[in-house]
Amino acid sequence: MAVFASGTDLALVRLEDDLNGSKVAEVAGRGYALIGSIGVNDGVSKVDCEPGALAVAMMPYAGTVFAGMFGEHLKEHQLRNKSV
């Protein structure tokens, strides 16, 4: 996910859902700055933080938001597998 911030507001954009870049362009057009990326690939988490005070201040919060989203994703996946 690409992580954007504007002041204390965050926007997380799933890059695999934005192959043409329209969501990234929309968020950037609203004045949000790219502050990093966060994700899990093959069971390994990875966080990249852009330089700057905004990124350093907001990426820990983005990690908390991402963890909640990822937890919901895992829960949905588990429920789908139980119903099969």
Residue pairs with C-beta under 8 A, 6 or more apart in sequence:
1 12
1 13
1 14
1 15
1 37
1 38
1 39
1 66
2 12
2 13
2 15
2 24
2 34
2 37
3 10
3 11
3 12
3 34
3 35
3 36
3 37
3 38
3 58
3 59
3 62
3 66
4 10
4 11
4 12
4 13
4 27
4 28
4 32
4 33
4 34
4 35
5 11
5 32
5 33
5 35
5 54
5 55
5 58
5 62
6 30
6 31
6 32
6 33
8 58
9 32
10 58
10 61
10 62
10 65
11 27
11 30
11 32
12 38
12 62
12 65
12 66
12 69
13 23
13 24
13 27
14 23
15 24
15 37
17 23
18 24
28 34
33 54
34 50
35 49
35 50
35 52
35 54
35 55
35 58
35 59
35 62
36 47
36 48
36 49
36 50
36 55
36 59
36 62
37 46
37 47
37 48
38 45
38 46
38 47
38 48
38 59
38 62
38 63
38 66
39 45
39 46
39 66
40 46
40 70
47 59
47 63
49 55
49 56
49 59
